[in-house]
Amino acid sequence: MSAIERTDTGRRDEERTGPLSGGALRAAARTHRGAVRPDNQDAFVCRPDLGLFAVIDGMGGQQAGRRAAELAREALIAEGDPARGLVAASERICAAADTRPELHGMGCVASALHIAAGVARVAHVGDTRVYLAGAAGCEQLTRDHTVAASEQERLGLSHVLAWLLPGRNQVTRDLGARHAPGAAWIDQLEVPLEPSALFLLCSDGLPSAVGTDELFDRLRASRRAGSAPEELADDLIGRALQRGARDNVTAVVVRHEGEPAPSGRRAEEA
């Protein structure tokens, strides 16, 4: 396992980890504050040894957003399970905000992936994303919890009309809000693994800068070429920065190199 490289006297303006491996999994992660933001409130989990991966985007101001993201990261690793980790993360964030006034209103959004026994399980809240490149092509596994996405689904709006909505990027679910007990507010799904399946977890800053069509092109090309996860992660972050990324950008790339799952199912999203 390679060390995480930090820049700017320990601030998480940029982090790089990988290549890492665990059994049939290879993974790498990259995060950067972008071309405009003064700091980086994103965080990630990249633990192929645990089969656990996540991207987290903090909210609520510099200190609060970064603390919320770190609390979520710690909870996910402690739980080792995507859905339980997100529930625990929300509870930890609420507890911290209750005891420290300067953290009041903090929160985060997150997408988490766990791979084991031939199945990939995803849990998701907010506008971070998980993509999958497989034999049938590329797809976005998660749905955005934003005003624009909600109105598109409710009213059948086109992407163009949804883009014109006021507050279109405002998230409608997050970790740190007061949720009912349980995990009903978390989207969960399962997909069977296949040889050379390629996953991308990213914060919203990446598709905002690069665009979904180009992301799909790069995912397809990387899967066909069998390129290393760190090559794709570097390429995607580089493209976002070249386009003047206005937000923090984070990418976690996971390649499955094992045998296909003998069977599997996809669970419906909540």
C-alpha positions in Angstrom: 0.0 0.0 0.0 1.5 3.3 -1.0 1.3 6.3 1.3 -1.1 9.2 0.8 0.8 12.2 -0.5 -0.3 15.5 1.0 0.4 18.9 -0.2 0.2 22.4 1.3 1.5 21.7 4.8 -1.0 18.9 5.5 -4.2 20.5 4.2 -6.2 18.1 2.2 -6.0 20.2 -1.0 -4.8 17.2 -2.9 -4.5 13.5 -2.0 -3.4 10.6 -4.0 -3.5 6.9 -3.0 -2.9 3.8 -5.1 -2.4 1.6 -6.8 -3.8 -0.6 -4.0 -5.0 -4.1 -4.3 -7.0 -6.6 -2.3 -7.7 -10.1 -3.8 -9.3 -9.5 -7.2 -9.7 -5.8 -6.7 -7.4 -3.0 -7.8 -8.2 0.6 -6.9 -6.8 4.2 -6.8 -8.2 7.5 -5.5 -7.5 11.1 -6.3 -8.9 14.3 -4.8 -8.1 17.9 -5.6 -9.6 21.2 -4.3 -10.2 22.3 -7.9 -9.3 25.6 -9.6 -11.5 28.0 -7.6 -12.3 26.7 -4.1 -9.9 27.8 -1.3 -10.0 24.3 0.4 -11.1 20.8 -0.2 -14.1 19.5 1.7 -14.2 16.1 -0.1 -12.9 12.9 1.4 -12.7 9.3 0.3 -12.4 5.7 1.4 -10.2 3.4 -0.8 -9.8 0.1 1.0 -9.6 -2.9 -1.4 -8.5 -5.0 1.5 -11.9 -4.4 3.0 -13.7 -4.3 -0.3 -14.9 -0.8 0.8 -14.9 2.4 -1.2 -16.6 5.8 -0.8 -16.6 9.4 -1.9 -17.9 12.0 0.5 -18.6 15.7 -0.1 -18.8 17.9 3.0 -21.1 20.9 3.4 -21.5 23.8 5.9 -18.5 25.9 5.5 -14.8 25.2 5.5 -14.2 23.7 9.0 -17.7 22.2 9.3 -17.8 20.6 5.9 -14.4 19.1 6.3 -15.2 17.7 9.8 -18.5 16.2 8.5 -16.7 14.5 5.7 -14.1 13.1 8.1 -16.8 11.8 10.5 -18.5 10.1 7.6 -15.2 8.5 6.5 -14.5 7.2 10.0 -18.0 5.8 10.4 -17.9 3.9 7.1 -14.6 2.3 7.9 -15.7 1.4 11.4 -19.0 -0.2 10.2 -17.5 -1.8 7.1 -20.9 -1.7 5.4 -22.3 1.0 3.1 -25.8 1.5 4.5 -24.9 1.0 8.2 -21.9 3.3 7.7 -24.1 6.1 6.3 -26.6 5.8 9.1 -23.8 5.9 11.7 -22.2 8.8 9.8 -25.4 10.9 10.0 -25.7 10.1 13.7 -22.1 11.1 14.4 -22.5 14.4 12.5 -25.7 15.3 14.3 -24.0 14.5 17.7 -21.0 16.7 16.9 -23.1 19.6 15.7 -25.1 19.4 18.9 -22.0 19.8 21.1 -20.1 22.3 19.1 -21.9 25.5 18.0 -19.3 26.3 15.3 -20.3 23.0 13.6 -24.0 23.7 13.6 -25.6 23.0 10.2 -22.8 20.9 8.9 -23.5 17.8 6.8 -22.3 15.9 3.8 -23.4 13.7 0.9 -21.8 10.3 0.1 -21.8 7.3 -2.1 -20.3 4.0 -0.8 -19.5 0.7 -2.4 -18.8 -2.7 -0.9 -17.6 -5.6 -2.9 -17.7 -9.2 -1.5 -18.9 -12.7 -2.5 -19.4 -11.7 -6.2 -21.7 -8.8 -5.4 -21.3 -5.1 -5.4 -23.5 -3.2 -2.9 -24.1 0.5 -3.1 -25.5 3.0 -0.6 -26.0 6.6 -1.6 -27.3 9.9 -0.3 -27.0 13.2 -2.2 -25.3 14.1 -5.4 -22.1 12.1 -5.3 -22.2 9.3 -7.9 -21.3 5.7 -8.7 -20.8 4.7 -12.3 -20.3 1.2 -13.6 -18.6 0.2 -16.9 -19.4 -3.4 -17.8 -19.9 -5.7 -20.8 -23.2 -4.0 -21.6 -21.8 -0.5 -21.5 -21.8 2.3 -18.9 -24.5 3.4 -16.5 -24.9 5.6 -13.5 -25.9 3.4 -10.6 -27.0 6.2 -8.3 -29.7 8.8 -8.7 -29.0 12.4 -7.7 -30.9 13.7 -4.7 -31.3 17.2 -5.9 -34.1 19.6 -6.8 -33.4 19.2 -10.5 -33.5 15.4 -10.4 -36.6 15.3 -8.2 -38.5 17.7 -10.5 -37.3 15.7 -13.6 -38.7 12.6 -12.1 -41.9 14.2 -10.8 -42.8 16.2 -13.8 -41.0 14.4 -16.6 -38.8 17.4 -17.4 -36.0 17.3 -19.9 -32.4 17.9 -18.7 -32.5 21.3 -20.4 -35.7 22.4 -18.5 -34.4 21.0 -15.2 -31.2 22.9 -15.6 -33.2 26.2 -15.7 -34.9 25.5 -12.3 -34.0 27.8 -9.4 -31.9 26.0 -6.8 -31.5 23.1 -9.2 -28.3 21.8 -7.5 -29.7 22.0 -3.9 -29.5 18.5 -2.4 -32.7 17.1 -1.0 -31.1 14.4 1.2 -27.9 14.6 3.2 -26.0 13.1 6.2 -26.5 15.3 9.2 -30.2 16.0 8.7 -32.6 14.6 11.3 -33.8 11.4 9.7 -36.2 8.8 11.0 -34.6 5.7 12.5 -33.4 3.1 10.1 -32.0 3.4 6.6 -35.2 4.0 4.5 -33.8 7.5 3.4 -30.7 5.8 1.9 -30.8 4.5 -1.7 -29.4 0.9 -1.8 -28.8 -1.5 -4.7 -26.9 -4.6 -5.5 -25.3 -5.7 -8.8 -23.6 -8.9 -9.7 -19.9 -8.6 -10.6 -18.5 -9.6 -13.9 -14.9 -9.9 -15.2 -13.2 -6.5 -15.7 -16.1 -4.6 -14.1 -14.9 -1.0 -13.6 -16.5 1.3 -11.0 -16.1 5.1 -10.6 -17.2 6.9 -7.5 -17.0 10.7 -7.7 -18.0 13.9 -6.2 -20.3 16.2 -8.2 -17.4 18.4 -9.1 -16.2 15.8 -11.6 -19.2 15.4 -13.9 -19.9 19.1 -13.6 -16.5 19.9 -15.1 -16.1 17.0 -17.5 -19.6 16.0 -18.4 -21.3 12.6 -18.3 -20.7 11.7 -21.9 -17.0 12.2 -21.7 -16.9 10.3 -18.4 -18.6 7.4 -20.1 -16.1 7.6 -23.0 -13.2 7.5 -20.6 -14.7 4.6 -18.6 -15.3 2.5 -21.8 -11.8 3.2 -23.1 -10.2 2.3 -19.8 -12.1 -0.9 -19.5 -11.3 -2.0 -23.0 -7.6 -1.2 -22.6 -7.4 -2.8 -19.1 -5.6 0.3 -17.9 -4.6 0.7 -14.3 -7.0 2.4 -11.9 -4.5 5.1 -11.1 -4.2 6.0 -14.8 -7.9 6.6 -15.1 -8.1 8.5 -11.9 -5.2 10.8 -12.9 -6.8 11.3 -16.3 -10.2 12.3 -15.0 -8.9 14.7 -12.4 -6.6 16.2 -15.0 -9.4 16.8 -17.4 -11.5 18.5 -14.7 -8.7 20.8 -13.8 -8.0 21.6 -17.4 -11.6 22.8 -17.7 -11.3 25.1 -14.6 -13.1 22.9 -12.1 -15.1 25.2 -10.0 -15.7 22.7 -7.2 -13.6 20.1 -5.4 -13.1 17.0 -7.5 -12.6 13.4 -6.3 -12.5 10.1 -8.1 -12.2 6.6 -6.7 -11.6 4.0 -9.4 -12.1 0.3 -8.7 -11.4 -2.6 -11.1 -12.6 -6.1 -10.5 -10.3 -8.7 -12.0 -11.8 -11.9 -10.6 -14.3 -14.4 -12.0 -17.9 -13.4 -12.6 -20.5 -13.9 -9.8 -22.4 -17.2 -10.3 -25.7 -15.3 -9.7 -26.8 -11.9 -8.5 -29.6 -9.5 -8.3 -30.2 -5.8 -8.3 -32.2 -4.4 -5.4 -34.6 -1.5 -6.1 -33.5 1.9 -4.9 -35.4 3.3 -1.9 
